[in-house]
């Protein structure tokens, strides 16, 4: 808990406050916000969990808040406070890149600042004295003398620590302990949070939102909780000006190549025409290449615009015939769609 408090109060709050003005900014406002993610939401979640654990350990604590399984399940399942960690996880790659970039800058004020975490209150009020009044953070406990790089990883490591704690407790609990099933359920929820798993409904909604928002004419009625998206593949549709036959020579046939993407579901195949020369694939144009990152934070992509792709038809999977025509990666997919 102490390290989360240091991260918020000694680093996040000052750096974000300084970033509000160009005269005092150590790093720009966007970088300051992204670097610390939603640390403001994480601290109260852990403080509330700790408060209930302390109540549990007090006299008559069981009557007040129940056993350890009750407390764990309340915070991980009922209150769902620890779901906030998903949002922190999804920004870690961006935060790491910002940290490395700012530290590597020549004469970096950020690099100088992260050697300190506390400074006198008058320093906060006066931008002119800021550079002169840094004081190094000195904890009376040498174990807490760690840098910002390590502190930024503290929220990432916290949920796995809870799972380790729960599993250690289970080893020492009686098989018939009534708190045991509750600890097991809390551990399962914590494990999913640590893995940043996305629930299927959120992921399905995000995928269909991307497809409907970016593909002109994509049928919205395809959105169904029973329909599962599998993958997409970029293809070239060869349109022949003359019917193909054994008597036709290659010189007498004129062909036009159209860039398409096939979006495969468990029961349907959606054929989509891509714009231009086909340099960008359907997954990138539709935004599906970034949907996992967004949904891991429990969100839905927003602000998507039409990409120039056009839906050309929907085919039942049972009507698709695939033939291997020889050669590496050479498949002939046959179905009828009117362009």
N, C-alpha and C positions, 0 to 999 in steps of 0.2 A: 504493500500500500504506500509506503513512504516513497518509493521510487516513482510511482505514478504521480504523487503529489509534487515531487521535485520537477518532473517532466512538465506538468501543467503550470505550476506557479513560478518556477525559476527560469523556465525556457519559453514555453508556449505563450503565456500571457504577455511577458515583456516584449518578445519579438513581434507578436502580432500588434501590440499597442504601438510600438515604434514604427511599424510599417504603414501606419495610417497617414503619416506625413513624409514627404520626400526629404525633409530636412533631418529627420531622425531615423529614417528607415535603414536597417542593417541588411535586410533582404526585402524584395518587393512583397506587396500584400498577398498576391496569389501564391507565391512560394511559401510565405509564412503560414498561410491557411492550409495548403496541401501538406506541408511537412509534418504537421501535428494532427492531421485528420480530425476525427471527432473525439479528441481526448476529453473535451468538456463533458461529454455524455458518459464516458467510461468511468470516470472517477466516482460519481455518485452511485453508479451501479455496484461498484466494489465496496463502497462505504456502507451502503444499505445491507449488503450481504454480510459484511463484517459485524454490523450492529446486531443483526439477528443471531449470528453465531455467538456473540458475547452475551446476548440475552439468554440463549440456550444454556450457556455454561453457568449462568447465575443461579442462585437458589430459586426453586420452583420454575426453572426455565422451561422444563418440558411442558408445563401447563400453559406457559405464555406463548411459546412459538413451536413446540413440538420437538422431535428429535432431529438429528443431523440430516436424515433423509428427507424429513418434512421441509426443513429449511432449504436444502439444496434444490428440491423439486419446486418449491415455491418460486425461487429466484430464476431457475433455469427454464421452467415450464409455464408457470402461471403468469409471473410478471414479465418474463422473456427479456429481462434487462440485458442479458449477456449476448442477445442477438445484435447489439450495437457493435460488437467486435467485428462482424462481417464487413461493415462499412470501413473500419480502420484497416482491415486486411487488404481490401481492394485498392487502396491508395498507396500501399507500401512500395511498389516498384517506382511510382512517380516520386515518392518522398525520398527514396534512396538516390535516385538520379539527381534530385535537387540538392541533397546533402553533399554528394560528391562534387557536383559542379561548383557550388558556393565555396566549399573548402579549398578547391584547387585554384581559385582565382588569386591573382597576384595582389598582395596587400589587402587580403580579404578581411573586412570588418567582422564578417560572420565567423571566420576561423579564429579571430581574436576573441570574439564574444563567447564562443562555446568552451573556452577555457575557464569561464566564470559562470556562475548561475545565480549569484546573489549580489546585489549592490545596494548602497544606501538609498532610502526613499527619496532623498533630495536629487539623486541621479535620475530617477524616473521623471522628475518635474523639470529638469533642466537639460535640454539637448546639448547646450554648449559644454557642459561639464561631463557629458557622458564618456567621451573617449579618455578622460583623465581620471575618472573615478571608478573604473572597473576594480573590483576586488575578487580575488580567486575564491571559488567556493571551497570552504574548508569544513568538512563534517567532523564532528568529534568521533564519529565511528569511521575508521579507515575503510571498512567494507563498503561504505556508501560513496567513496570517492571514485565515481565512475563518470565516464563522459557521455555526451549527448547521443553518440552513435549507439551505445549500449542501452540508454534509456528509451530510445525510439523503438527498440526491439522488445521492451518490457511488455507492452500489451499483446504482442504477437506470441510471447512465451507464456502468458498468464493462463489462458484456457488449457493448454496442454499440461500445465502444472496441476490444474484442478482435476483433470482426468487421471493423472498419476496419483493424486491424493485419494480420489474415490476408489481406485483399484487397490491401493494399499490398504484402505479401510476394509474393503470387501474380503481381503485375505484373512483379516483378523475377526471378522464377524461370524456369528453362528449362522448356519444355513437357515434356521427358522426365525432369525431376528426379523421382526416386522419392518424395520427400517431398511433392510437389505434390498428388497425390490425397488424401493424409492431411490436408493443410491445407484442401482443399476440403470434405472430410467434416466436419472440426471446425468450419469456418465455417458449414456448413449447420445443425449442431446448435446452435451459439451463436446463430444467427439465430432459430431457433425458440424458444429460451429468452428472447431479447430481446423477442420478440413475445408471450411468455407463452402459446404455443399449447398446447392440451390434446390429448393423444393420444386417439384415437377410442374406445379400449376404456374408458379412465377416464371419459370423458364419457358413454358409453352406460350404464355401470354406475351412474353418479350419477343419470341421468335415470330409469332403471327403479327405483332405490332410492326416489327421491322419490315416484313413482307408486304403488308397492306399499305404501309406508309411510303415505301420506296418503289413499288412495282405498279405501274399504271394498269388498271383493269384486273388486279389480283382479286379473286372472288372472296369477299369477307365471310361468306357463308361456310368457307372451308375451316374457319376457326371453330374447333370443337375440342372439348376436354377428352374425348375418346380418340382423337387423331394424334399420332406421334410423328414428329419430324425426325427423319433419319440422317440425311446429308444432302449435299448438292454437288453437281458435277458440271463443269464447263465443257461444252461440245461445239462442234461445227456442223451445221445442217447444210448439206450439199443439195442444191436445187438444180435439176437437169432441165435444159431446154428441149431435149429430145428423149423419148423413152429408151431405157437401157435394154439392149438385146445383143445376142451373139453376132448379129449381122452388122450392128453399128460399130463403126470404127471410132477410136478415141479422137480423131481429128474432126469428126462430124458432130461431136457432142460439146456443147457449151455449158459450163457449170458456174453457178453462183454460190458463194459460201456465206452463210449467215451465222453470226456468233450468238449462241444460245446458252442457256443454263437450265439444267433439269433439277428441279427441287423435288426430292423424293420423300414421300410420307409412307406410312405403313399400308395405306390403301389407295393412294393417289400419286400421280406423277404430274407435276405442273411444269409446262414448257414456257420458258420466258426468253424473249429476244433481248440481247444486250446491245448497247449503242456502240457506234464508232468502230474502231479496229479491234476491239475485244481485248485491249491490254489489261483492263481491270476485270477480274472475275466476278461472278455473281455473288459470291459470299461477301466480298469487300463492298460491292455496290449496294447490297441490301443491308449492310451493317451487321450481318450475322457473325463476322469475324471478331467482333468485340462484345457480343451479347453475353458471353460467360462472365466477363469482367464486371459488367454492370449488374447482372443478376446475382452474383456472389454477395453483393452488398444489399440484396433484398429489394432492388429497384427494377424499374422498367425503363428501357431507353426512351428518350424524348427528343423532340426536335428533328426527327428524320424527315427528309424531303425526297421528292421523286428523283430517281437516279437516271432516268432515260430508258429504263427497262420496261418492257411491255409484256403482259401475259398473253400468250397466244393459244392457250388451251389447257384443259385438264383431262387426263386420261386415267381410267381405272387400271390399277396394277395388273389385273387379270387380262387386260387387252394388250399388254406390252409384250413384244417378242424380241429377244436379244439373241444375236447370232455372232459367233466368233468368225471373222472373215480372214483371220491369219495375220501374223505380225504382232509385235509387242504393242499392247494397248489398243489394238484395232478391234472395235466392236461395232456391229451394225444394229441399231435400235430401230425397230419398225413400229410405227403407229401412224394414224392419219390425223393431221391437224391442218385446218385451213388458215393460211397466213393472210 
